[in-house]
Amino acid sequence: MLQAPTLIGSVIERGAFAPVARSIAPPPPMAGRALPGLYDHERATLHGAAWFSELPSPLRIAILGSARVSQVEAGAVLARRGDKASVWMGLASGALRLDTALRDGRGFTLDFVGPGQWVGDIALIDERPNDLDVTAHVRSKLLFVSKPDLHRLIADYDELGNGLLQLNCRRLRHMFRRFEELQSMPLPQRLACQLQRLARQFGRTVDEGTSIDLSLSQSDIAALVGGSRQRINRALRQLHLEGIVGLGEPRVLVRDAARLEAVADGRLLLLELSVSSSA
C-alpha cells in the first residue's frame, strides 16, 4: 500500500465564492427564424453530438429553428424539482448540474450535462412535475424549445418520437451502468469510471494529458460515485501518486488515460488508503 503525502488544495470545496442560485425564466422560442447567438464551434458541437447527429438533417434544422438561444450565469436555476415543466433544453456550451435534495436539506448532484446534450423532455411528454433541479454549473449557453413547439415537432416528424425513445433508452442504460458500479465496484474503480466520463464530456487536450475543464468540489465527486468526501480525497491522492491524474485548483488532469482505463476496467487494482496511511 502506497504512503500518501499531504496534498493541499487538490480539489476545491464550493463555499463562500459559490454563486447564489436563482431561478430564470427561459425566453420564448423563435419558431421559423434563423438561429442567432451561436458560435461556429457551438453549432458543430450540437450537430456532432452522439444523439442529435443521428437525427435526419431536416429534423435537426427544424429543432434549431424552433429554439431560442440564451446565455445564463453560473448558479442560474433552469428547472426546479416538483415544478411544472415548460421547456426542452439543449446545451451548446458550459455545464449543467442535475441535483436533488436530501432529507436534511443538503443538495446532492446526481450527474452533469455536457455540451451537445438535451434535457427536460421527459416531464414535457408525461405531463408530470420535474424530478430534478437543473442548475447552470458554470456560465452556459442553452437552446430552449417550448412545450408546444416540442409537441408540434413530434407530431410533424415521426423520427423525433423514435429519437426521443432512443435517447431515453441511452439514459436508462447509463443509469443501470451507474447502479452496477455502485453495487459491484470498489470506490477507486468507481472514481476512475467517473473521471473517464467527465473527461469525455468536458476534457480538453493539453501537453500533459486531458484537462477536465469543470470546477468540482470533493463533495460533488463524492455524490457522483457514492462515497464520502474523505474517501474521495484519499482515492484522488492515490491516483495522483500513481501518476494517473494530476490535481490542482479546481480541475483534475488525466495524465495517463490508458492506466485510468485499466483501473476503471478492473485490470489495475488500487487498494483504498486507510486514514492512518493518508495522514
N, C-alpha and C positions, 0 to 999 in steps of 0.2 A: 504494500500500500504506500502510495506516494505521500510525502510530507508537504503540506501546502504552506507557503509563507503568507503572511498577512497581506492582503490585497485591498487597497483603499480606493473607494470610488469607482468600483468596476462597473456597476450599473446604478443609475441614479434612482432614487425614490421620488415619486411625484408628491410634492409638498407645497411649500409656500409660493412657488413660482407657477403652479398649475393654474390655467385659466379657469374662471368661474363659468360653469356650464350654463348655457342659456338656450332657450328654445328659439327657433326661427321659423318663419312661415315661408315655405318654398314658393317661389314665384310661379305664376300660372304658365302653362305651356304655350308654345308658339307654333301651333299646327300649320303645316303647309309652307313655312318660311325656311329660308336657308339658315343653317345653324351657326350663329356667331359665337365668338368668345373662346374658341378652342385653338390652341397652337397645333402645328402640323404633327408634332410628336404625340400629342394627346389624342388626336384623331387616329393616328397609327396604332396607339395603344388600344383604343376601343375596337377598331376593326380587326386587330390581330389577336384579341383575347380569345381564349380557348373556346368558350361557348358562343360568343357573339359572332365570331368569324365563321362559324358553321351555318349561320342563318343565310338564306338567299340574299343576294345584294339588294333587290328591291325592298325587301322587308327591313334590312338594316337602314336603308335610306329613309324609309317611312318612320321607323322608330326615332331616328335622329331628327327628322323633320317635325315630329310631334313633341320634341323636348325643348326645354328652356335651360340654358347654361347659367349656373350661378356659382360664385366662389364664396366659401364660408370660412370663418376663422376657427382655429383650434378651440375646442370646447363647445361649439355650437351643437345643440341637441336637435337632430333631424326627425326623430320619432321617439315617442315615449311608450313604454310598456303599459298596456291597458287602454291606450287611446285608439280612436278610430283611424284607420289608415287612409291616407289621401293621395299619396304619390308613389310611383315606382322610381327608384334611384339607380343611376349608373355612375360609377366613379371614373373620372377622366384622369385625375392626379390627386395625390395625397394619400390619406388612410382614414378609415372609419373603424370605430370600436363597436362591437356588439356586446352590450352589457346587460346584466340583470342585477337585482338587489338581493342580498342575503337577508335572513330574518332579523339580523341585528342592525340592518340599515346600511351596511357597507356595500359598496359597488363591487361587482365581480365581472371581469372581462372574459367572455366565452370565446371570442375569436376576433380576428381583424379582417377587414375587407380591403383588398388592394386595387390598384388601377386596373380598369377593364372589367371589373366585377359589377353585378347588379343585385340589388336587394329591395325588399318591400313588396314583391309581387304576391306572396302567399296570402297576406292579410287582405289584399285588394280582391283576390279571387274567392276566398272562402268567407268573406264578409265578417270575420271575427277580429277582435282587437289585436293590436300589435303584441307580440310575445316578448320583445326585447326593446331596450333602449338602443338607438343608433346615434352615435356621437362622433363628431369630427375629431380625430386624434391629433391631427395637425391641420394647417391650412389646406383646404381641399377644394377641388373644382368638380362639380357634380352636374349631371343631367337629370332633370325632373320631368317625368311623364305623369300626367294626371290620371286618376282612376277612370274617368270617362274615355280618355284617349287610349288607355291600355285596353279597355273592353272593346273599343272600336277597332283597334288593331287586331285583337284576337278574332273578332267577327270577320274582318276583311282578309285576314291571312291565316289559312289553316296551319301553315308552317309554324306560326308563333305559339299556338296551343301545344303542338307537339314539342316545340323547342323548350317551352317552359316546363313541360313534363320531364324532358331530358335534363334540364337544369336542376330540377328538384331531385331527380334520381342521383345526380352527382353530389348534391348536398347531403342526401341520405347516406350515400356510400362514405362520404367524408366523416359524417357523424359516427357511423359504425366503426370506421378506422380509428377515430379518436377514442371511442369507447373501448375498443380492443386494446389499444395502447395503455389506457388507464388501468385495465384489469389484468393485463398479462406481462407488462414490461416494467423493469426497474426504472427508477427515476432518471438516471443518466441516459438511458436509451430513449425514454420519452422526450427528454430535453433535446437530444440530438435530432429526433424526428421533427420537433417543433422548430428548431433552428433551421433545418432544411426547408421547411415550408416558408418561414419568414424570409430566407434568402431568395427563394423563388419569387415571392411576392414583392419584396422591397430591396432586393440585392442590387448593388452597383459594383461593377468590376473595377478594382484598383490594383496597384502594383503588388500589394501584399496578399491579395485574395479577393474576397467578396465582402463588401461592407453592407451590413443590414441597416439601411438608412431609415431607421424608425426609433424614436426615443422610447425606451421601455424601462419601466421600473422592475425591480426584482419581484414585486407583488404581481405585476402584470404577467410576467413569465410563470410565476408560481400558479396563477389561476389557469393559465393555458395548459399546463402539464399536470396539474393536480398534485401539488406538493407545497410545503411551507417555504416561506421566503428564505429561511436559514438553510434549508436543504438545497434550494436552488443556488444560493451563494456558494456553497461548498462544491456542488457539481460544476458550476461555471469555473471555479478556481482549478478544479481538476482538469477540465478540458483545456484550460489555459496552460497549465503545467505540461500537458502532453503536446503542446504546440498546435492544437487543433483549432483553437479560437484565440483571438486577441480581445482584450477587454479595455474599454475606455469610456469616457463620459460623453454622451449617453449611449453609444452604439456598440454593437458587437461586430467583430471582424472574423469571418470564417477564413482561416489561414490554410487549412488542409481539408478541402472538400471530400477527398477520397477517404480519409480516415474518419471524418464525420459521418459519411455514409456507412462505413464499416461499423461504427458504434450504433447507428440507427438500425442497421440490419441485424445486429447481434453478433457480428463476426469479430468485433473487438469489444471486450468486456471491460468496463471500468467500475471498480467497486466504489461504493459511496464512502467518502471520507467521514470518519467519526468526528464528533465535536472536539475531542481532545487532540486529534491529529491535525485539525484545521486551525487550531488556536495559535 
